């Protein structure tokens, strides 16, 4: 028996396929273009910022209100530098501040509370620093009020 072999030339099809692949993206390429890029955090890059409010027991921020009604919204981590604030925010329901995350200081004016908040950030920043710790600047005109506030706040 003779087998009849018939050959089919696929070269024109491959040429057309090559032309199509050069001019039109494949479905996979189209899907990749439509999908958002994943955020990859290298050591040099900062992770995406996270924002939060002052509500709830695990809020990221707390509000400190001075005697002249100025409000300072600072990170909870910074506020917990103060032993007094820590007790108010994490106590077993004794303090009203535990629920609202707002702490009122009827005896601390805003110019002193502002310096206290700056000190909280300074202390958190330099507590375990391997570098030389710079001096925390205290203007002489607020030194006494700041000392009394620091004593009350236990920081």
OpenMM code with the backbone's topology and positions (N, CA, C; nanometers):
from openmm import Vec3, app, unit

residues = "UNK UNK UNK UNK UNK UNK UNK UNK UNK UNK UNK UNK UNK UNK UNK UNK UNK UNK UNK UNK UNK UNK UNK UNK UNK UNK UNK UNK UNK UNK UNK UNK UNK UNK UNK UNK UNK UNK UNK UNK UNK UNK UNK UNK UNK UNK UNK UNK UNK UNK UNK UNK UNK UNK UNK UNK UNK UNK UNK UNK UNK UNK UNK UNK UNK UNK UNK UNK UNK UNK UNK UNK UNK UNK UNK UNK UNK UNK UNK UNK UNK UNK UNK UNK UNK UNK UNK UNK UNK UNK UNK UNK UNK UNK UNK UNK UNK UNK UNK UNK UNK UNK UNK UNK UNK UNK UNK UNK UNK UNK UNK UNK UNK UNK UNK UNK UNK UNK UNK UNK UNK UNK UNK UNK UNK UNK UNK UNK UNK UNK UNK UNK UNK UNK UNK UNK UNK UNK UNK UNK UNK UNK UNK UNK UNK UNK UNK UNK UNK UNK UNK UNK UNK UNK UNK".split()
positions = [
    Vec3(0.0810, -0.1164, 0.0000),
    Vec3(0.0000, 0.0000, 0.0000),
    Vec3(0.0855, 0.1230, 0.0000),
    Vec3(0.0373, 0.2052, -0.0792),
    Vec3(0.1051, 0.3318, -0.0887),
    Vec3(0.0382, 0.4295, 0.0039),
    Vec3(0.1185, 0.4905, 0.0810),
    Vec3(0.0592, 0.5931, 0.1656),
    Vec3(0.0772, 0.7260, 0.0976),
    Vec3(-0.0278, 0.7884, 0.0898),
    Vec3(-0.0197, 0.9197, 0.0267),
    Vec3(0.0048, 1.0217, 0.1362),
    Vec3(0.1098, 1.0873, 0.1232),
    Vec3(0.1406, 1.1894, 0.2220),
    Vec3(0.1157, 1.3257, 0.1622),
    Vec3(0.0533, 1.3949, 0.2370),
    Vec3(0.0184, 1.5282, 0.1918),
    Vec3(0.0843, 1.6257, 0.2874),
    Vec3(0.1545, 1.7169, 0.2381),
    Vec3(0.2201, 1.8131, 0.3263),
    Vec3(0.1451, 1.9460, 0.3238),
    Vec3(0.1394, 2.0007, 0.4377),
    Vec3(0.0716, 2.1297, 0.4503),
    Vec3(0.1767, 2.2319, 0.4907),
    Vec3(0.1757, 2.3392, 0.4216),
    Vec3(0.2712, 2.4453, 0.4501),
    Vec3(0.2100, 2.5418, 0.5524),
    Vec3(0.2665, 2.5432, 0.6737),
    Vec3(0.2161, 2.6291, 0.7810),
    Vec3(0.2864, 2.7648, 0.7867),
    Vec3(0.3853, 2.7841, 0.7031),
    Vec3(0.4620, 2.9085, 0.7095),
    Vec3(0.3769, 3.0340, 0.6926),
    Vec3(0.2824, 3.0372, 0.6011),
    Vec3(0.2018, 3.1593, 0.5905),
    Vec3(0.1217, 3.1856, 0.7186),
    Vec3(0.0763, 3.0808, 0.7833),
    Vec3(0.0023, 3.0992, 0.9081),
    Vec3(0.0922, 3.1575, 1.0173),
    Vec3(0.2151, 3.1083, 1.0254),
    Vec3(0.3077, 3.1605, 1.1253),
    Vec3(0.3412, 3.3070, 1.0992),
    Vec3(0.3545, 3.3420, 0.9699),
    Vec3(0.3817, 3.4820, 0.9374),
    Vec3(0.2671, 3.5705, 0.9834),
    Vec3(0.1441, 3.5257, 0.9584),
    Vec3(0.0274, 3.6035, 1.0012),
    Vec3(0.0213, 3.6118, 1.1543),
    Vec3(0.0554, 3.5016, 1.2194),
    Vec3(0.0545, 3.4999, 1.3656),
    Vec3(0.1592, 3.5969, 1.4204),
    Vec3(0.2768, 3.5978, 1.3578),
    Vec3(0.3813, 3.6902, 1.4009),
    Vec3(0.3364, 3.8349, 1.3861),
    Vec3(0.2693, 3.8646, 1.2766),
    Vec3(0.2201, 4.0008, 1.2550),
    Vec3(0.1164, 4.0371, 1.3603),
    Vec3(0.0270, 3.9446, 1.3912),
    Vec3(-0.0771, 3.9713, 1.4902),
    Vec3(-0.0162, 3.9922, 1.6288),
    Vec3(0.0820, 3.9116, 1.6629),
    Vec3(0.1399, 3.9232, 1.7963),
    Vec3(0.2186, 4.0528, 1.8116),
    Vec3(0.2660, 4.1078, 1.7009),
    Vec3(0.3384, 4.2333, 1.7094),
    Vec3(0.2442, 4.3529, 1.7196),
    Vec3(0.1297, 4.3451, 1.6604),
    Vec3(0.0417, 4.4612, 1.6556),
    Vec3(-0.0663, 4.4591, 1.7622),
    Vec3(-0.1143, 4.3425, 1.8003),
    Vec3(-0.2231, 4.3350, 1.8966),
    Vec3(-0.1767, 4.2632, 2.0230),
    Vec3(-0.2060, 4.3212, 2.1383),
    Vec3(-0.1685, 4.2520, 2.2616),
    Vec3(-0.2555, 4.1283, 2.2829),
    Vec3(-0.1976, 4.0299, 2.3438),
    Vec3(-0.2728, 3.9084, 2.3730),
    Vec3(-0.3692, 3.9356, 2.4874),
    Vec3(-0.4574, 3.8404, 2.5120),
    Vec3(-0.5528, 3.8562, 2.6221),
    Vec3(-0.4798, 3.8674, 2.7556),
    Vec3(-0.3751, 3.7908, 2.7710),
    Vec3(-0.2991, 3.7935, 2.8954),
    Vec3(-0.2362, 3.9317, 2.9159),
    Vec3(-0.1817, 3.9893, 2.8092),
    Vec3(-0.1230, 4.1224, 2.8201),
    Vec3(-0.2293, 4.2264, 2.8533),
    Vec3(-0.3473, 4.2124, 2.7944),
    Vec3(-0.4553, 4.3062, 2.8231),
    Vec3(-0.4973, 4.2965, 2.9693),
    Vec3(-0.5046, 4.1748, 3.0231),
    Vec3(-0.5422, 4.1574, 3.1631),
    Vec3(-0.4366, 4.2168, 3.2558),
    Vec3(-0.3090, 4.1992, 3.2202),
    Vec3(-0.2024, 4.2543, 3.3024),
    Vec3(-0.2060, 4.4065, 3.3029),
    Vec3(-0.2416, 4.4661, 3.1886),
    Vec3(-0.2494, 4.6114, 3.1808),
    Vec3(-0.3655, 4.6645, 3.2633),
    Vec3(-0.4739, 4.5876, 3.2743),
    Vec3(-0.5911, 4.6329, 3.3468),
    Vec3(-0.5753, 4.6169, 3.4973),
    Vec3(-0.4936, 4.5224, 3.5413),
    Vec3(-0.4761, 4.4982, 3.6839),
    Vec3(-0.3818, 4.6035, 3.7425),
    Vec3(-0.4163, 4.6578, 3.8596),
    Vec3(-0.3267, 4.7551, 3.9217),
    Vec3(-0.1993, 4.6865, 3.9693),
    Vec3(-0.0926, 4.7645, 3.9719),
    Vec3(0.0343, 4.7087, 4.0161),
    Vec3(0.0308, 4.6837, 4.1660),
    Vec3(0.0952, 4.5794, 4.2073),
    Vec3(0.1058, 4.5507, 4.3500),
    Vec3(0.2103, 4.6440, 4.4104),
    Vec3(0.1865, 4.6875, 4.5316),
    Vec3(0.2811, 4.7752, 4.5985),
    Vec3(0.3825, 4.6877, 4.6703),
    Vec3(0.5071, 4.7031, 4.6321),
    Vec3(0.6144, 4.6262, 4.6920),
    Vec3(0.6989, 4.7224, 4.7732),
    Vec3(0.7187, 4.6920, 4.8982),
    Vec3(0.7958, 4.7793, 4.9859),
    Vec3(0.9380, 4.7272, 4.9957),
    Vec3(1.0306, 4.8027, 4.9416),
    Vec3(1.1709, 4.7713, 4.9590),
    Vec3(1.2185, 4.8364, 5.0877),
    Vec3(1.3424, 4.8135, 5.1199),
    Vec3(1.3968, 4.8752, 5.2402),
    Vec3(1.4019, 5.0267, 5.2265),
    Vec3(1.4225, 5.0761, 5.1047),
    Vec3(1.4339, 5.2198, 5.0825),
    Vec3(1.2986, 5.2882, 5.0755),
    Vec3(1.1915, 5.2142, 5.0511),
    Vec3(1.0597, 5.2739, 5.0344),
    Vec3(0.9815, 5.2668, 5.1642),
    Vec3(0.8959, 5.3673, 5.1839),
    Vec3(0.8066, 5.3690, 5.2991),
    Vec3(0.6808, 5.2907, 5.2653),
    Vec3(0.6230, 5.2185, 5.3608),
    Vec3(0.4955, 5.1509, 5.3351),
    Vec3(0.3856, 5.2552, 5.3177),
    Vec3(0.2739, 5.2165, 5.2575),
    Vec3(0.1655, 5.3131, 5.2395),
    Vec3(0.1211, 5.3681, 5.3745),
    Vec3(0.0875, 5.4975, 5.3754),
    Vec3(0.0439, 5.5611, 5.4998),
    Vec3(-0.0931, 5.5128, 5.5399),
    Vec3(-0.1112, 5.5051, 5.6679),
    Vec3(-0.2380, 5.4602, 5.7233),
    Vec3(-0.2964, 5.5736, 5.8062),
    Vec3(-0.4212, 5.6060, 5.7818),
    Vec3(-0.4847, 5.7146, 5.8544),
    Vec3(-0.5944, 5.6581, 5.9420),
    Vec3(-0.6162, 5.7205, 6.0530),
    Vec3(-0.7195, 5.6745, 6.1441),
    Vec3(-0.7774, 5.7911, 6.2204),
    Vec3(-0.8793, 5.7648, 6.2961),
    Vec3(-0.9452, 5.8696, 6.3720),
    Vec3(-0.9119, 5.8602, 6.5192),
    Vec3(-0.9952, 5.9283, 6.6005),
    Vec3(-0.9738, 5.9245, 6.7448),
    Vec3(-1.0823, 5.8446, 6.8148),
    Vec3(-1.1699, 5.7798, 6.7381),
    Vec3(-1.2786, 5.7024, 6.7985),
    Vec3(-1.2339, 5.5598, 6.8270),
    Vec3(-1.2867, 5.5051, 6.9331),
    Vec3(-1.2641, 5.3639, 6.9642),
    Vec3(-1.1444, 5.3412, 7.0539),
    Vec3(-1.1429, 5.2261, 7.1190),
    Vec3(-1.0355, 5.1958, 7.2137),
    Vec3(-0.9002, 5.1724, 7.1474),
    Vec3(-0.8993, 5.1378, 7.0199),
    Vec3(-0.7731, 5.1122, 6.9502),
    Vec3(-0.7426, 5.2197, 6.8475),
    Vec3(-0.7907, 5.3416, 6.8714),
    Vec3(-0.7697, 5.4494, 6.7753),
    Vec3(-0.6211, 5.4810, 6.7627),
    Vec3(-0.5856, 5.5360, 6.6497),
    Vec3(-0.4468, 5.5683, 6.6234),
    Vec3(-0.4076, 5.7037, 6.6832),
    Vec3(-0.5062, 5.7901, 6.7051),
    Vec3(-0.4803, 5.9249, 6.7551),
    Vec3(-0.5624, 5.9546, 6.8801),
    Vec3(-0.5151, 6.0506, 6.9580),
    Vec3(-0.5896, 6.1017, 7.0729),
    Vec3(-0.5889, 6.2539, 7.0643),
    Vec3(-0.6843, 6.3139, 7.1317),
    Vec3(-0.6944, 6.4597, 7.1317),
    Vec3(-0.6657, 6.5104, 7.2723),
    Vec3(-0.5708, 6.6039, 7.2812),
    Vec3(-0.5384, 6.6684, 7.4073),
    Vec3(-0.5893, 6.8116, 7.3984),
    Vec3(-0.6658, 6.8553, 7.4987),
    Vec3(-0.7258, 6.9887, 7.4965),
    Vec3(-0.6679, 7.0700, 7.6121),
    Vec3(-0.6145, 7.1872, 7.5782),
    Vec3(-0.5519, 7.2739, 7.6784),
    Vec3(-0.6562, 7.3541, 7.7553),
    Vec3(-0.6100, 7.4270, 7.8569),
    Vec3(-0.7016, 7.5069, 7.9393),
    Vec3(-0.7661, 7.6201, 7.8600),
    Vec3(-0.7003, 7.6660, 7.7537),
    Vec3(-0.7584, 7.7703, 7.6692),
    Vec3(-0.8209, 7.7120, 7.5422),
    Vec3(-0.8628, 7.5863, 7.5501),
    Vec3(-0.9397, 7.5150, 7.4463),
    Vec3(-0.8685, 7.4940, 7.3133),
    Vec3(-0.7369, 7.4919, 7.3124),
    Vec3(-0.6649, 7.4520, 7.1916),
    Vec3(-0.6585, 7.2993, 7.1907),
    Vec3(-0.6816, 7.2418, 7.0732),
    Vec3(-0.6826, 7.0959, 7.0598),
    Vec3(-0.5557, 7.0493, 6.9899),
    Vec3(-0.4948, 6.9483, 7.0445),
    Vec3(-0.3755, 6.8877, 6.9867),
    Vec3(-0.4083, 6.7418, 6.9585),
    Vec3(-0.4099, 6.7045, 6.8308),
    Vec3(-0.4357, 6.5652, 6.7926),
    Vec3(-0.3004, 6.5025, 6.7628),
    Vec3(-0.2641, 6.4061, 6.8457),
    Vec3(-0.1334, 6.3422, 6.8313),
    Vec3(-0.1513, 6.1906, 6.8285),
    Vec3(-0.0487, 6.1214, 6.7821),
    Vec3(-0.0543, 5.9751, 6.7786),
    Vec3(-0.0637, 5.9212, 6.9208),
    Vec3(-0.1432, 5.8179, 6.9360),
    Vec3(-0.1616, 5.7536, 7.0666),
    Vec3(-0.0268, 5.7085, 7.1234),
    Vec3(0.0571, 5.6549, 7.0372),
    Vec3(0.1891, 5.6073, 7.0793),
    Vec3(0.2676, 5.7185, 7.1489),
    Vec3(0.2576, 5.8411, 7.0974),
    Vec3(0.3284, 5.9533, 7.1581),
    Vec3(0.2662, 5.9910, 7.2921),
    Vec3(0.1336, 5.9957, 7.2967),
    Vec3(0.0638, 6.0352, 7.4195),
    Vec3(0.0894, 5.9367, 7.5325),
    Vec3(0.1082, 5.8095, 7.4995),
    Vec3(0.1298, 5.7080, 7.6030),
    Vec3(0.2668, 5.7196, 7.6685),
    Vec3(0.3485, 5.8153, 7.6217),
    Vec3(0.4745, 5.8462, 7.6886),
    Vec3(0.4478, 5.8949, 7.8302),
    Vec3(0.3354, 5.9626, 7.8476),
    Vec3(0.2951, 6.0139, 7.9788),
    Vec3(0.2271, 5.9036, 8.0590),
    Vec3(0.2742, 5.8828, 8.1807),
    Vec3(0.2113, 5.7834, 8.2675),
    Vec3(0.0684, 5.8201, 8.3023),
    Vec3(0.0427, 5.9500, 8.3220),
    Vec3(-0.0922, 5.9961, 8.3559),
    Vec3(-0.1885, 5.9717, 8.2402),
    Vec3(-0.1472, 6.0088, 8.1195),
    Vec3(-0.2339, 5.9885, 8.0023),
    Vec3(-0.2538, 5.8395, 7.9778),
    Vec3(-0.1482, 5.7602, 7.9956),
    Vec3(-0.1600, 5.6150, 7.9772),
    Vec3(-0.2655, 5.5578, 8.0715),
    Vec3(-0.2641, 5.6028, 8.1967),
    Vec3(-0.3635, 5.5551, 8.2939),
    Vec3(-0.5040, 5.5987, 8.2547),
    Vec3(-0.5167, 5.7205, 8.2046),
    Vec3(-0.6489, 5.7706, 8.1653),
    Vec3(-0.7050, 5.6967, 8.0445),
    Vec3(-0.6180, 5.6622, 7.9498),
    Vec3(-0.6651, 5.5995, 7.8256),
    Vec3(-0.6769, 5.4482, 7.8347),
    Vec3(-0.6057, 5.3866, 7.9263),
    Vec3(-0.6098, 5.2406, 7.9307),
    Vec3(-0.6613, 5.1866, 8.0629),
    Vec3(-0.7120, 5.2735, 8.1465),
    Vec3(-0.7663, 5.2292, 8.2747),
    Vec3(-0.8938, 5.1486, 8.2560),
    Vec3(-0.9382, 5.0800, 8.3602),
    Vec3(-1.0567, 4.9936, 8.3499),
    Vec3(-1.1884, 5.0712, 8.3584),
    Vec3(-1.2052, 5.1723, 8.2761),
    Vec3(-1.3321, 5.2442, 8.2717),
    Vec3(-1.3498, 5.3492, 8.3788),
    Vec3(-1.2466, 5.3765, 8.4570),
    Vec3(-1.2560, 5.4759, 8.5632),
    Vec3(-1.2626, 5.6163, 8.5041),
    Vec3(-1.1885, 5.6373, 8.3966),
    Vec3(-1.1801, 5.7693, 8.3359),
    Vec3(-1.2715, 5.7802, 8.2148),
    Vec3(-1.3327, 5.8961, 8.2000),
    Vec3(-1.4174, 5.9242, 8.0837),
    Vec3(-1.3320, 5.9266, 7.9566),
    Vec3(-1.2040, 5.9660, 7.9686),
    Vec3(-1.1137, 5.9747, 7.8541),
    Vec3(-1.0924, 5.8389, 7.7886),
    Vec3(-1.1118, 5.7326, 7.8649),
    Vec3(-1.0953, 5.5970, 7.8138),
    Vec3(-1.1905, 5.5703, 7.6974),
    Vec3(-1.3091, 5.6266, 7.7015),
    Vec3(-1.4099, 5.6038, 7.5973),
    Vec3(-1.3956, 5.6998, 7.4802),
    Vec3(-1.3661, 5.8283, 7.5084),
    Vec3(-1.3699, 5.9304, 7.4037),
    Vec3(-1.2348, 5.9603, 7.3407),
    Vec3(-1.1255, 5.9176, 7.4026),
    Vec3(-0.9902, 5.9472, 7.3558),
    Vec3(-0.9624, 6.0968, 7.3493),
    Vec3(-1.0314, 6.1739, 7.4317),
    Vec3(-1.0088, 6.3176, 7.4449),
    Vec3(-0.9711, 6.3432, 7.5899),
    Vec3(-0.8565, 6.4085, 7.6103),
    Vec3(-0.8089, 6.4369, 7.7451),
    Vec3(-0.8057, 6.5885, 7.7634),
    Vec3(-0.8770, 6.6369, 7.8648),
    Vec3(-0.8833, 6.7802, 7.8949),
    Vec3(-0.7858, 6.8129, 8.0072),
    Vec3(-0.7046, 6.9154, 7.9846),
    Vec3(-0.6109, 6.9629, 8.0862),
    Vec3(-0.6522, 7.1040, 8.1262),
    Vec3(-0.7229, 7.1159, 8.2356),
    Vec3(-0.7770, 7.2452, 8.2798),
    Vec3(-0.6695, 7.3365, 8.3387),
    Vec3(-0.5536, 7.2815, 8.3695),
    Vec3(-0.4465, 7.3613, 8.4309),
    Vec3(-0.3267, 7.3829, 8.3383),
    Vec3(-0.3309, 7.3285, 8.2176),
    Vec3(-0.2154, 7.3405, 8.1275),
    Vec3(-0.2540, 7.4274, 8.0078),
    Vec3(-0.1923, 7.5462, 7.9934),
    Vec3(-0.2231, 7.6327, 7.8789),
    Vec3(-0.1629, 7.5777, 7.7495),
    Vec3(-0.2106, 7.6286, 7.6368),
    Vec3(-0.1719, 7.5737, 7.5060),
    Vec3(-0.0227, 7.5867, 7.4771),
    Vec3(0.0421, 7.6975, 7.5176),
    Vec3(0.1847, 7.7126, 7.4870),
    Vec3(0.2687, 7.6088, 7.5624),
    Vec3(0.2202, 7.5624, 7.6762),
    Vec3(0.2902, 7.4579, 7.7516),
    Vec3(0.2552, 7.3202, 7.6951),
    Vec3(0.1282, 7.2977, 7.6644),
    Vec3(0.0865, 7.1678, 7.6098),
    Vec3(0.1507, 7.1426, 7.4737),
    Vec3(0.1714, 7.2489, 7.3969),
    Vec3(0.2400, 7.2344, 7.2684),
    Vec3(0.3823, 7.1831, 7.2909),
    Vec3(0.4508, 7.2393, 7.3883),
    Vec3(0.5874, 7.1962, 7.4186),
    Vec3(0.5879, 7.0531, 7.4720),
    Vec3(0.4859, 7.0173, 7.5493),
    Vec3(0.4732, 6.8805, 7.6004),
    Vec3(0.4582, 6.7825, 7.4840),
    Vec3(0.3744, 6.8161, 7.3863),
    Vec3(0.3556, 6.7289, 7.2686),
    Vec3(0.4854, 6.7152, 7.1902),
    Vec3(0.5604, 6.8242, 7.1786),
    Vec3(0.6901, 6.8176, 7.1110),
    Vec3(0.7851, 6.7254, 7.1873),
    Vec3(0.7786, 6.7316, 7.3195),
    Vec3(0.8633, 6.6443, 7.4005),
    Vec3(0.8249, 6.4975, 7.3834),
    Vec3(0.6959, 6.4695, 7.3738),
    Vec3(0.6529, 6.3308, 7.3509),
    Vec3(0.7181, 6.2761, 7.2240),
    Vec3(0.7134, 6.3548, 7.1158),
    Vec3(0.7735, 6.3114, 6.9888),
    Vec3(0.9250, 6.2959, 7.0037),
    Vec3(0.9876, 6.3886, 7.0731),
    Vec3(1.1318, 6.3834, 7.0976),
    Vec3(1.1685, 6.2563, 7.1740),
    Vec3(1.0933, 6.2274, 7.2794),
    Vec3(1.1238, 6.1106, 7.3631),
    Vec3(1.1076, 5.9801, 7.2853),
    Vec3(0.9997, 5.9678, 7.2081),
    Vec3(0.9788, 5.8460, 7.1288),
    Vec3(1.0884, 5.8323, 7.0237),
    Vec3(1.1269, 5.9435, 6.9628),
    Vec3(1.2275, 5.9410, 6.8564),
    Vec3(1.3651, 5.8996, 6.9086),
    Vec3(1.4028, 5.9497, 7.0256),
    Vec3(1.5396, 5.9299, 7.0732),
    Vec3(1.5543, 5.8307, 7.1883),
    Vec3(1.4508, 5.7611, 7.2293),
    Vec3(1.4612, 5.6698, 7.3430),
    Vec3(1.5654, 5.5606, 7.3206),
    Vec3(1.5629, 5.4949, 7.2081),
    Vec3(1.6589, 5.3872, 7.1808),
    Vec3(1.7465, 5.4212, 7.0610),
    Vec3(1.7769, 5.5483, 7.0442),
    Vec3(1.8550, 5.5921, 6.9286),
    Vec3(2.0021, 5.5555, 6.9460),
    Vec3(2.0622, 5.5150, 6.8358),
    Vec3(2.2039, 5.4813, 6.8373),
    Vec3(2.2892, 5.6058, 6.8126),
    Vec3(2.2256, 5.7131, 6.7672),
    Vec3(2.2979, 5.8368, 6.7391),
    Vec3(2.3029, 5.9249, 6.8638),
    Vec3(2.3786, 6.0312, 6.8537),
    Vec3(2.3880, 6.1255, 6.9652),
    Vec3(2.2541, 6.1970, 6.9819),
    Vec3(2.2081, 6.2074, 7.1040),
    Vec3(2.0774, 6.2671, 7.1323),
    Vec3(2.0938, 6.4179, 7.1484),
    Vec3(2.0236, 6.4953, 7.0651),
    Vec3(2.0344, 6.6410, 7.0780),
    Vec3(1.9611, 6.6908, 7.2026),
    Vec3(1.9973, 6.8090, 7.2452),
    Vec3(1.9338, 6.8687, 7.3631),
    Vec3(1.7926, 6.9133, 7.3271),
    Vec3(1.6981, 6.8918, 7.4176),
    Vec3(1.5605, 6.9367, 7.3952),
    Vec3(1.5518, 7.0831, 7.4383),
    Vec3(1.5177, 7.1723, 7.3456),
    Vec3(1.5176, 7.3155, 7.3793),
    Vec3(1.3968, 7.3552, 7.4646),
    Vec3(1.4242, 7.4235, 7.5748),
    Vec3(1.3180, 7.4733, 7.6632),
    Vec3(1.3421, 7.6227, 7.6855),
    Vec3(1.2512, 7.7058, 7.6351),
    Vec3(1.2659, 7.8499, 7.6597),
    Vec3(1.2523, 7.8796, 7.8094),
    Vec3(1.3351, 7.9684, 7.8633),
    Vec3(1.3306, 7.9975, 8.0076),
    Vec3(1.1943, 8.0473, 8.0559),
    Vec3(1.1215, 8.1169, 7.9713),
    Vec3(0.9926, 8.1736, 8.0139),
    Vec3(0.8847, 8.0681, 8.0375),
    Vec3(0.9014, 7.9460, 7.9841),
    Vec3(0.8021, 7.8401, 8.0076),
    Vec3(0.8572, 7.7272, 8.0945),
    Vec3(0.9800, 7.7421, 8.1414),
    Vec3(1.0466, 7.6335, 8.2141),
    Vec3(0.9697, 7.5898, 8.3388),
    Vec3(0.9240, 7.6851, 8.4189),
    Vec3(0.8544, 7.6497, 8.5423),
    Vec3(0.7201, 7.5825, 8.5132),
    Vec3(0.6425, 7.6398, 8.4196),
    Vec3(0.5124, 7.5796, 8.3840),
    Vec3(0.5318, 7.4405, 8.3240),
    Vec3(0.6363, 7.4255, 8.2434),
    Vec3(0.6651, 7.2963, 8.1807),
    Vec3(0.7064, 7.1934, 8.2862),
    Vec3(0.7819, 7.2355, 8.3855),
    Vec3(0.8212, 7.1457, 8.4940),
    Vec3(0.6986, 7.0963, 8.5706),
    Vec3(0.6059, 7.1870, 8.5986),
    Vec3(0.4841, 7.1475, 8.6707),
    Vec3(0.3989, 7.0532, 8.5857),
    Vec3(0.3879, 7.0812, 8.4549),
    Vec3(0.3106, 6.9941, 8.3655),
    Vec3(0.3763, 6.8564, 8.3556),
    Vec3(0.5095, 6.8531, 8.3423),
    Vec3(0.5814, 6.7256, 8.3331),
    Vec3(0.5638, 6.6441, 8.4602),
    Vec3(0.5626, 6.7116, 8.5746),
    Vec3(0.5416, 6.6429, 8.7017),
    Vec3(0.4012, 6.5815, 8.7064),
    Vec3(0.3012, 6.6592, 8.6663),
    Vec3(0.1636, 6.6090, 8.6655),
    Vec3(0.1460, 6.4941, 8.5662),
    Vec3(0.2078, 6.5082, 8.4478),
    Vec3(0.1907, 6.4085, 8.3413),
    Vec3(0.2805, 6.2862, 8.3594),
    Vec3(0.3724, 6.2915, 8.4533),
    Vec3(0.4623, 6.1788, 8.4785),
    Vec3(0.5391, 6.1405, 8.3521),
    Vec3(0.6121, 6.2393, 8.3002),
    Vec3(0.6930, 6.2109, 8.1799),
    Vec3(0.8286, 6.2786, 8.1877),
] * unit.nanometer
topology = app.Topology()
chain = topology.addChain("A")
for resn in residues:
    res = topology.addResidue(resn, chain)
    for name in ("N", "CA", "C"):
        topology.addAtom(name, app.Element.getBySymbol(name[0]), res)
